[in-house]
């Protein structure tokens, strides 16, 4: 019973982190987009709906099994997990190609 409560608390902490990320994505600047309106528009047109559907029901509604499936929408961000790997391979291949 204690383990189940601990897992619920960890899951709640992750949901809160995702909620904070939703807020911060409106002001996160990149090389291509430096104006806040452009950043907000780009976020609203694609990732925003997936983030809200995956996070908000668990935070503000009674958490139940019927809402748990919505967390699968977080899989849209899987490319973030592989980006460091692509950068590493790109650097390694670039160094190798210069030596040849």
N, C-alpha and C positions, 0 to 999 in steps of 0.2 A: 504494500500500500504506500509506503514511503517512497519507493522507487517511482511509482506512478505519479505521485505529486511532484517529485523532482523533475521528471521528464516534462510534465505540464509547465513547470516554471521555466525550464530551458526553452521549450517551444514558445512560450510567451515572450521571453527575452529576444528570441530570434525574430518574432513578429514585430516587436517594437523596433528592432534594428532595421528591418525592412521598411517600416513606416517612416523612420528618420531618413532612410535613403530616398524614399519617395519625395520628401520635402527638399532634400539637398540636391536632387537631380534637376530641380528647377533653376538652380544657380550655378551648376557645375560648368565651368568654362573649358573649352577645348581649343585646339589650334584653329579649327575651321569656324567655330561659333563662339564669338566673344560678347555678343549683345544678349542681354537677359531675355528679351522678347523672342529672339530667334531660338535660344536654348529652350525656353519654355514651350514654344510652338513645336519644335522637333520632338521633345519628350512627350507632349500631349498627343501627337499624331501616331505614336507607335507604342512605346514601352509603358506608358502611363496606365492604359487600360488593363494590361496584364498584371502590373504591380498592384493596382488597386483591387482587382478581383482576387488575387492571391493573398492579400494581406488584411484588408479591411473587415471581411466577414468574421474572421477569427478574433480580431481585436475588440470589435464593438457589438457583436452579437453573442448570444450564448454559444459557447464552443461545443459543437457536437460533431458526430461522425458525418452528418450530411454536408457540412461545410469543408471537411478535411480534403476532399478531392480537388477543391479549388487551388490548393497549394501547388498543384502540378503546373500551373501557369508560370511558376517561377523558373521553369525549365527554359524559358525564352532566353534567360541570361547565361546559358551554358557556355556560350562563346567567350564569356569573361574568364572562365576557368582555363580555357585553352590559349588565350592570348599570350601569357608569359612563355608558354612552350613554343609558340610560333616565333616570338622574338628571339628566343634562345637558338632555335634552329636557323633562323635567318642570319644571326650574327656568326654562327659557326660556319654556315655555308659561304657567307661573304668573305670571311677570313681564308677559308680554304681555296676559294676561287681566285683570290688575289695572289696567292703563293704559286699557283699553277701558271 
